[in-house]
Amino acid sequence: MNYFITGTDTDCGKTYVTSLLIKAARRLGKDVIGAKPFCCGTRDDVEILAEASGCVEPLDAINPVWRNTPAAPLACEMLGEPTTNIPRALEAIRKLAAKHAGILCEGAGGWLVPVTADHTTADFAAELGWPVIVVAQNKLGVLNHTLLTVENIRARGLRMAGIILNNSRKTEDVVTGLNEAILEKWTGIPLLAEISPGASEIQAPKGLF
């Protein structure tokens, strides 16, 4: 099964969570790898995904579009870097999907990040048509950010596979402990996992792979 993994915002832990999911699937013997069609800035995230995937594909295969500026792909273009070729990026990801049992395709930044003058990450995900997993950092503001993201995903006719709460910055308090129940009630979407601070592995969410 292929999934598109998005986040509520930049630095919510998408790559970290995606790498944990890949490792969990591969421990079950599943041929699952990660992909990141658009990468801007250092290629550290791509290298993390490649390592989690067992380095079975070269970096250029799992990351067909790499820009030097740490900004949205459209901003990179406005600063003089090449315009992103959306059809070629889609073709690259679909080619990977034809070779492997499962792809976890990580978006760039949040759900509506502009990739070109007329194309967002959300548009790219809609063209793939894969179920979407939302990664959200469990902090103040997570309810609003997650609900807005889920609402737009559903408006595009895409299926939500689940939500993952990342507790990388979590402090133990009553409020953050309520976020799981509130999100499940308001979205009707299952919480696939809640990542503990500093976790190096997780169990594969039931039914995901």
SELUM-13773 format. One line per 2 residues: number of its first residue (from 1); their letters; for each residue x, z, y of N, C-alpha, C. Coordinates in Angstrom, 2 decimals. Layout:
N
NUM = a = X Z Y X Z Y X Z Y ~ ...;
***
This chain:
209
1 = mn = 0.84 0.00 -1.20 0.00 0.00 0.00 0.88 0.00 1.25 ~ 0.48 -0.81 2.22 1.20 -0.89 3.49 0.46 -0.11 4.57;
3 = yf = 1.24 0.53 5.45 0.65 1.30 6.54 1.40 1.01 7.84 ~ 0.66 1.07 8.94 1.28 1.02 10.25 1.29 2.44 10.81;
5 = it = 2.46 2.90 11.22 2.59 4.27 11.71 2.81 4.26 13.22 ~ 1.90 4.88 13.92 2.00 4.97 15.37 2.09 6.43 15.79;
7 = gt = 2.35 6.64 17.06 2.45 7.99 17.57 1.59 8.18 18.80 ~ 1.34 9.42 19.13 0.56 9.72 20.32 1.37 9.49 21.60;
9 = dt = 2.69 9.52 21.46 3.56 9.22 22.59 4.99 9.04 22.08 ~ 5.90 8.72 22.99 7.30 8.59 22.62 7.86 9.97 22.25;
11 = dc = 8.75 9.99 21.29 9.44 11.22 20.89 8.51 12.24 20.23 ~ 7.47 11.75 19.56 6.60 12.67 18.82 7.09 12.88 17.40;
13 = gk = 8.12 12.12 17.00 8.69 12.30 15.67 8.30 11.23 14.67 ~ 7.93 10.03 15.15 7.50 8.97 14.23 8.55 8.63 13.18;
15 = ty = 9.79 8.41 13.63 10.84 8.01 12.69 11.13 9.11 11.69 ~ 11.19 10.32 12.18 11.43 11.49 11.32 10.35 11.59 10.24;
17 = vt = 9.09 11.52 10.66 7.99 11.63 9.72 7.95 10.43 8.78 ~ 8.18 9.23 9.32 8.18 8.04 8.47 9.26 8.13 7.41;
19 = sl = 10.44 8.60 7.78 11.52 8.73 6.79 11.16 9.75 5.71 ~ 10.48 10.83 6.07 10.06 11.81 5.07 9.04 11.20 4.11;
21 = li = 8.12 10.40 4.63 7.13 9.74 3.78 7.79 8.74 2.83 ~ 8.75 7.98 3.34 9.46 7.01 2.50 10.16 7.72 1.35;
23 = ka = 10.89 8.78 1.68 11.61 9.53 0.65 10.66 10.12 -0.39 ~ 9.51 10.62 0.08 8.54 11.20 -0.84 8.00 10.14 -1.80;
25 = ar = 7.73 8.94 -1.27 7.23 7.86 -2.11 8.29 7.40 -3.11 ~ 9.51 7.29 -2.66 10.58 6.80 -3.54 10.93 7.83 -4.62;
27 = rl = 10.73 9.12 -4.33 10.93 10.12 -5.38 9.90 9.97 -6.49 ~ 8.76 9.37 -6.16 7.74 9.09 -7.17 8.01 7.78 -7.90;
29 = gk = 9.10 7.12 -7.55 9.44 5.86 -8.18 8.77 4.65 -7.55 ~ 8.20 4.83 -6.36 7.51 3.74 -5.67 8.49 2.91 -4.85;
31 = dv = 8.32 1.61 -4.89 9.16 0.70 -4.11 8.61 0.62 -2.68 ~ 8.83 1.69 -1.94 8.35 1.78 -0.55 9.55 1.81 0.39;
33 = ig = 9.49 1.01 1.44 10.57 0.99 2.43 9.98 1.09 3.84 ~ 10.83 1.38 4.79 10.42 1.45 6.18 10.76 0.19 6.94;
35 = ak = 10.05 -0.03 8.04 10.34 -1.17 8.92 10.02 -0.75 10.35 ~ 10.74 -1.33 11.29 10.50 -1.07 12.72 10.67 -2.40 13.43;
37 = pf = 9.57 -3.13 13.63 9.69 -4.48 14.19 10.34 -4.53 15.56 ~ 10.10 -3.50 16.41 10.66 -3.48 17.76 11.47 -2.21 17.97;
39 = cc = 12.73 -2.38 18.33 13.60 -1.25 18.61 14.30 -1.50 19.94 ~ 14.24 -0.51 20.83 14.85 -0.66 22.14 15.78 0.51 22.41;
41 = gt = 17.02 0.21 22.76 18.03 1.24 22.93 18.95 1.27 21.73 ~ 19.40 2.45 21.33 20.24 2.54 20.15 19.43 2.16 18.91;
43 = rd = 20.14 1.83 17.86 19.46 1.46 16.61 19.43 2.64 15.63 ~ 19.56 3.84 16.14 19.61 5.01 15.28 18.36 5.14 14.40;
45 = dv = 17.19 4.90 14.99 15.95 5.03 14.23 15.91 4.05 13.06 ~ 16.38 2.84 13.31 16.39 1.82 12.26 17.32 2.24 11.13;
47 = ei = 18.46 2.80 11.49 19.41 3.25 10.48 18.83 4.39 9.65 ~ 18.07 5.28 10.29 17.41 6.37 9.56 16.42 5.81 8.55;
49 = la = 15.64 4.83 8.96 14.66 4.22 8.05 15.35 3.48 6.91 ~ 16.44 2.79 7.24 17.18 2.06 6.20 17.75 3.01 5.16;
51 = ea = 18.31 4.11 5.62 18.89 5.10 4.69 17.80 5.72 3.81 ~ 16.67 6.05 4.41 15.57 6.63 3.64 15.06 5.64 2.59;
53 = sg = 15.18 4.35 2.91 14.71 3.29 2.01 15.74 2.92 0.95 ~ 16.86 3.63 0.91 17.89 3.32 -0.07 18.76 2.15 0.31;
55 = cv = 18.71 1.74 1.58 19.52 0.62 2.09 19.33 -0.65 1.25 ~ 18.09 -0.88 0.83 17.81 -2.05 -0.01 17.61 -3.32 0.81;
57 = ep = 17.46 -3.17 2.13 17.32 -4.32 3.01 18.27 -4.15 4.20 ~ 18.82 -5.26 4.73 19.70 -5.17 5.90 18.90 -4.76 7.15;
59 = ld = 19.61 -4.23 8.14 18.96 -3.75 9.36 18.15 -4.85 10.05 ~ 18.69 -6.06 10.07 17.99 -7.15 10.76 16.69 -7.52 10.06;
61 = ai = 16.58 -7.21 8.78 15.35 -7.52 8.05 14.25 -6.52 8.39 ~ 14.62 -5.24 8.46 13.59 -4.23 8.74 13.36 -4.06 10.24;
63 = np = 14.29 -4.60 11.04 14.15 -4.54 12.50 14.48 -5.91 13.10 ~ 13.49 -6.82 13.12 13.75 -8.18 13.60 13.97 -8.30 15.10;
65 = vw = 13.47 -7.33 15.90 13.61 -7.40 17.36 14.33 -6.15 17.86 ~ 15.54 -6.35 18.40 16.34 -5.24 18.91 16.77 -5.55 20.34;
67 = rn = 16.41 -4.66 21.26 16.78 -4.80 22.66 17.70 -3.64 23.06 ~ 18.58 -3.87 24.01 19.59 -2.87 24.39 19.05 -1.76 25.29;
69 = tp = 18.06 -2.08 26.11 17.56 -1.12 27.08 16.60 -0.14 26.43 ~ 16.78 1.18 26.63 15.85 2.16 26.06 14.56 2.23 26.87;
71 = aa = 13.69 1.25 26.66 12.45 1.14 27.41 11.46 0.33 26.58 ~ 10.24 0.18 27.09 9.27 -0.66 26.40 9.80 -2.09 26.31;
73 = pl = 9.48 -2.82 25.23 9.99 -4.19 25.11 9.68 -5.06 26.33 ~ 8.49 -4.90 26.92 8.18 -5.69 28.12 9.11 -5.35 29.27;
75 = ac = 9.43 -4.07 29.43 10.36 -3.67 30.49 11.74 -4.28 30.25 ~ 12.14 -4.33 28.98 13.42 -4.98 28.64 13.42 -6.43 29.08;
77 = em = 12.30 -7.11 28.81 12.17 -8.52 29.21 12.27 -8.66 30.73 ~ 11.63 -7.77 31.46 11.64 -7.83 32.92 13.03 -7.56 33.49;
79 = lg = 13.87 -6.89 32.69 15.24 -6.61 33.11 16.22 -7.69 32.66 ~ 15.68 -8.78 32.09 16.52 -9.91 31.77 16.79 -10.14 30.29;
81 = ep = 16.28 -9.27 29.42 16.49 -9.47 27.99 15.47 -10.48 27.46 ~ 15.71 -11.03 26.28 14.83 -12.10 25.76 13.38 -11.67 25.59;
83 = tt = 12.47 -12.62 25.77 11.06 -12.37 25.49 10.87 -12.21 23.98 ~ 10.08 -11.24 23.59 9.85 -11.00 22.17 8.96 -12.09 21.58;
85 = ni = 9.39 -12.63 20.46 8.61 -13.64 19.75 7.72 -12.92 18.74 ~ 6.46 -12.73 19.10 5.53 -11.99 18.26 5.31 -12.66 16.89;
87 = pr = 5.05 -13.97 16.82 4.85 -14.60 15.51 6.04 -14.41 14.57 ~ 7.26 -14.50 15.10 8.44 -14.31 14.25 8.53 -12.87 13.75;
89 = al = 8.19 -11.92 14.61 8.22 -10.51 14.19 7.19 -10.25 13.10 ~ 6.00 -10.81 13.26 4.97 -10.68 12.24 5.42 -11.30 10.92;
91 = ea = 6.01 -12.47 11.02 6.49 -13.16 9.83 7.53 -12.32 9.09 ~ 8.43 -11.69 9.86 9.48 -10.87 9.25 8.90 -9.69 8.48;
93 = ir = 7.89 -9.02 9.07 7.29 -7.87 8.42 6.48 -8.30 7.19 ~ 5.76 -9.41 7.31 5.00 -9.90 6.16 5.91 -10.36 5.02;
95 = kl = 7.08 -10.87 5.37 8.05 -11.27 4.35 8.52 -10.05 3.58 ~ 8.76 -8.94 4.28 9.13 -7.70 3.60 8.00 -7.22 2.69;
97 = aa = 6.78 -7.31 3.19 5.63 -6.85 2.41 5.46 -7.65 1.12 ~ 5.87 -8.90 1.13 5.77 -9.74 -0.07 6.82 -9.36 -1.11;
99 = kh = 7.88 -8.66 -0.67 8.98 -8.30 -1.58 8.87 -6.89 -2.13 ~ 8.10 -6.02 -1.47 8.07 -4.62 -1.84 6.65 -4.13 -2.06;
101 = ag = 6.52 -3.06 -2.82 5.19 -2.53 -3.14 4.53 -1.89 -1.94 ~ 5.34 -1.39 -1.01 4.76 -0.73 0.16 5.70 -0.76 1.35;
103 = il = 5.13 -0.95 2.54 5.89 -0.93 3.79 5.28 0.12 4.71 ~ 6.12 0.96 5.27 5.70 1.87 6.33 6.28 1.30 7.61;
105 = ce = 5.43 0.65 8.39 5.86 -0.07 9.58 5.66 0.81 10.79 ~ 6.76 1.20 11.42 6.72 2.12 12.56 6.67 1.35 13.88;
107 = ga = 5.71 1.70 14.70 5.60 1.07 16.01 6.62 1.59 16.99 ~ 6.65 0.98 18.17 7.55 1.41 19.24 6.80 2.29 20.21;
109 = gg = 7.27 3.52 20.41 6.60 4.42 21.34 5.19 4.74 20.90 ~ 4.26 4.81 21.87 2.87 5.10 21.56 2.09 3.84 21.21;
111 = wl = 0.79 4.01 21.03 -0.07 2.96 20.50 -0.19 1.75 21.43 ~ -0.23 1.95 22.72 -0.48 0.85 23.65 0.76 0.40 24.43;
113 = vp = 1.93 0.62 23.89 3.15 0.20 24.57 3.18 -1.34 24.70 ~ 3.41 -1.87 25.91 3.48 -3.32 26.09 4.73 -3.92 25.44;
115 = vt = 4.52 -4.93 24.65 5.64 -5.63 23.99 6.00 -6.90 24.76 ~ 4.97 -7.63 25.17 5.15 -8.79 26.04 4.12 -8.68 27.17;
117 = ad = 4.07 -9.69 28.02 3.13 -9.66 29.14 1.68 -9.65 28.70 ~ 1.41 -10.09 27.46 0.02 -10.14 26.99 -0.15 -9.58 25.57;
119 = ht = 0.78 -8.72 25.16 0.74 -8.23 23.79 1.25 -6.78 23.74 ~ 0.48 -5.89 23.12 0.90 -4.50 22.96 1.22 -4.21 21.50;
121 = ta = 1.77 -3.02 21.28 2.00 -2.57 19.90 0.69 -2.56 19.13 ~ -0.39 -2.15 19.79 -1.70 -2.12 19.15 -2.15 -3.51 18.72;
123 = df = -1.87 -4.52 19.55 -2.22 -5.89 19.19 -1.45 -6.33 17.94 ~ -0.18 -5.96 17.90 0.65 -6.30 16.74 0.08 -5.65 15.48;
125 = aa = -0.28 -4.37 15.58 -0.84 -3.66 14.43 -2.16 -4.29 13.99 ~ -2.97 -4.72 14.96 -4.25 -5.34 14.63 -4.04 -6.66 13.89;
127 = el = -3.00 -7.40 14.26 -2.73 -8.67 13.58 -2.24 -8.42 12.15 ~ -1.49 -7.35 11.95 -1.10 -6.99 10.58 -2.34 -6.57 9.78;
129 = gw = -3.20 -5.77 10.43 -4.43 -5.35 9.78 -4.29 -4.23 8.78 ~ -3.17 -3.53 8.80 -2.93 -2.46 7.84 -3.56 -1.15 8.30;
131 = pv = -3.90 -0.25 7.36 -4.39 1.07 7.76 -3.35 1.79 8.62 ~ -3.84 2.62 9.54 -2.97 3.25 10.51 -2.85 4.75 10.25;
133 = iv = -1.62 5.25 10.36 -1.33 6.68 10.31 -0.86 7.09 11.70 ~ -1.46 8.14 12.24 -1.08 8.63 13.57 -0.22 9.88 13.42;
135 = va = 0.96 9.85 14.02 1.85 11.01 14.07 1.67 11.67 15.43 ~ 1.41 12.96 15.42 1.20 13.69 16.66 2.02 14.97 16.66;
137 = qn = 2.68 15.22 17.76 3.46 16.45 17.87 2.52 17.60 18.21 ~ 2.59 18.65 17.41 1.66 19.76 17.55 2.06 20.65 18.73;
139 = kl = 1.55 20.28 19.88 1.87 20.98 21.12 0.67 20.91 22.05 ~ 0.75 21.55 23.18 -0.31 21.49 24.17 -0.53 20.04 24.58;
141 = gv = -1.76 19.58 24.52 -2.08 18.19 24.84 -2.32 17.33 23.63 ~ -2.03 17.83 22.44 -2.13 17.01 21.24 -3.56 16.58 20.96;
143 = ln = -4.53 17.40 21.30 -5.92 17.05 21.01 -6.34 15.82 21.82 ~ -6.11 15.84 23.12 -6.46 14.71 23.97 -5.70 13.45 23.56;
145 = ht = -4.41 13.57 23.38 -3.59 12.40 23.03 -4.03 11.78 21.71 ~ -4.30 12.63 20.74 -4.68 12.12 19.42 -6.06 11.50 19.43;
147 = ll = -7.02 12.15 20.09 -8.37 11.62 20.14 -8.42 10.27 20.86 ~ -7.67 10.14 21.95 -7.62 8.86 22.66 -7.02 7.76 21.77;
149 = tv = -5.95 8.11 21.06 -5.29 7.13 20.18 -6.23 6.69 19.06 ~ -6.86 7.64 18.42 -7.78 7.33 17.32 -8.95 6.49 17.80;
151 = en = -9.47 6.83 18.97 -10.60 6.07 19.52 -10.24 4.60 19.72 ~ -9.05 4.32 20.23 -8.65 2.93 20.46 -8.37 2.20 19.15;
153 = ir = -7.80 2.90 18.20 -7.54 2.29 16.89 -8.86 1.85 16.26 ~ -9.84 2.73 16.29 -11.15 2.40 15.71 -11.85 1.29 16.47;
155 = ar = -11.66 1.25 17.79 -12.29 0.21 18.61 -11.77 -1.17 18.23 ~ -10.58 -1.22 17.67 -9.99 -2.50 17.25 -10.37 -2.85 15.81;
157 = gl = -11.20 -2.04 15.20 -11.66 -2.34 13.85 -10.68 -2.00 12.75 ~ -9.67 -1.20 13.07 -8.67 -0.84 12.07 -9.06 0.45 11.36;
159 = rm = -8.66 0.56 10.10 -8.95 1.75 9.32 -7.90 2.82 9.57 ~ -8.35 4.04 9.76 -7.44 5.18 9.91 -7.15 5.76 8.53;
161 = ag = -5.88 5.81 8.18 -5.49 6.40 6.89 -5.33 7.91 7.01 ~ -5.02 8.41 8.20 -4.87 9.85 8.37 -4.02 10.20 9.57;
163 = ii = -3.93 11.50 9.80 -3.14 12.06 10.89 -2.09 12.99 10.31 ~ -0.90 12.97 10.90 0.16 13.90 10.51 0.58 14.69 11.74;
165 = ln = 0.53 16.00 11.64 0.97 16.87 12.72 2.43 17.24 12.50 ~ 3.24 16.97 13.49 4.67 17.27 13.43 4.95 18.53 14.25;
167 = ns = 5.47 19.54 13.60 5.71 20.83 14.26 7.17 21.02 14.66 ~ 7.83 19.96 15.10 9.25 20.06 15.43 9.52 21.01 16.58;
169 = rk = 8.54 21.18 17.47 8.73 22.08 18.60 7.74 23.24 18.55 ~ 7.19 23.48 17.41 6.10 24.45 17.31 6.56 25.87 17.52;
171 = te = 5.80 26.59 18.29 5.93 28.03 18.38 4.67 28.62 17.77 ~ 4.84 29.68 17.01 3.70 30.26 16.33 2.74 30.89 17.33;
173 = dv = 1.54 30.34 17.44 0.51 30.94 18.27 -0.85 30.55 17.72 ~ -1.87 31.22 18.18 -3.22 31.00 17.67 -3.72 29.60 18.00;
175 = vt = -3.40 29.11 19.21 -3.94 27.84 19.67 -3.45 26.67 18.82 ~ -2.14 26.54 18.62 -1.63 25.41 17.83 -2.13 25.48 16.39;
177 = gl = -2.40 26.69 15.92 -2.91 26.83 14.57 -4.33 26.30 14.41 ~ -5.03 26.11 15.52 -6.40 25.60 15.48 -6.48 24.08 15.56;
179 = ne = -5.38 23.43 15.93 -5.43 22.00 16.18 -5.84 21.18 14.96 ~ -5.38 21.58 13.78 -5.74 20.84 12.56 -7.26 20.82 12.37;
181 = ai = -7.88 21.98 12.44 -9.32 22.05 12.23 -10.10 21.28 13.30 ~ -9.64 21.37 14.54 -10.33 20.68 15.64 -10.23 19.17 15.47;
183 = le = -9.05 18.68 15.13 -8.86 17.24 14.97 -9.67 16.70 13.79 ~ -9.69 17.43 12.69 -10.47 16.97 11.54 -11.96 16.93 11.88;
185 = kw = -12.44 17.91 12.63 -13.85 17.94 13.00 -14.21 16.80 13.94 ~ -13.38 16.57 14.95 -13.71 15.58 15.97 -13.42 14.15 15.55;
187 = tg = -12.53 13.94 14.60 -12.21 12.58 14.16 -12.83 12.24 12.81 ~ -13.06 13.25 11.97 -13.51 12.98 10.62 -12.43 12.38 9.75;
189 = ip = -11.19 12.49 10.21 -10.05 11.90 9.51 -9.25 13.02 8.84 ~ -8.81 12.81 7.61 -8.04 13.86 6.94 -6.66 14.06 7.55;
191 = ll = -6.22 15.28 7.54 -4.83 15.57 7.92 -3.98 15.36 6.68 ~ -3.13 14.35 6.72 -2.32 14.01 5.55 -1.24 15.05 5.30;
193 = ae = -0.68 15.59 6.37 0.40 16.57 6.23 0.60 17.28 7.55 ~ 1.15 18.46 7.47 1.60 19.18 8.65 3.06 19.52 8.40;
195 = is = 3.95 18.92 9.18 5.39 19.02 8.93 5.93 20.32 9.52 ~ 6.58 21.10 8.68 7.20 22.35 9.14 8.45 22.05 9.96;
197 = pg = 8.80 22.90 10.90 10.00 22.67 11.71 11.25 22.52 10.83 ~ 12.00 21.43 11.03 13.25 21.22 10.30 13.10 20.80 8.86;
199 = as = 11.91 20.43 8.42 11.70 20.05 7.02 12.57 18.85 6.65 ~ 13.21 18.92 5.49 14.04 17.82 5.01 13.32 16.95 3.99;
201 = ei = 12.18 17.44 3.49 11.38 16.65 2.57 9.94 17.18 2.57 ~ 9.03 16.31 2.15 7.63 16.69 2.02 7.09 16.10 0.73;
203 = qa = 5.98 16.61 0.27 5.30 16.01 -0.87 4.53 14.80 -0.39 ~ 4.43 13.79 -1.22 3.67 12.61 -0.86 2.21 12.99 -0.70;
205 = pk = 1.58 12.68 0.43 0.18 13.02 0.63 -0.68 12.40 -0.47 ~ -1.62 13.14 -0.96 -2.46 12.71 -2.07 -3.21 11.41 -1.72;
207 = gl = -3.09 10.44 -2.62 -3.80 9.18 -2.46 -3.15 8.17 -1.54 ~ -2.05 8.54 -0.89 -1.43 7.62 0.07 -0.67 6.51 -0.64;
209 = f = 0.00 6.88 -1.73 0.80 5.89 -2.46 0.26 5.70 -3.87;
***
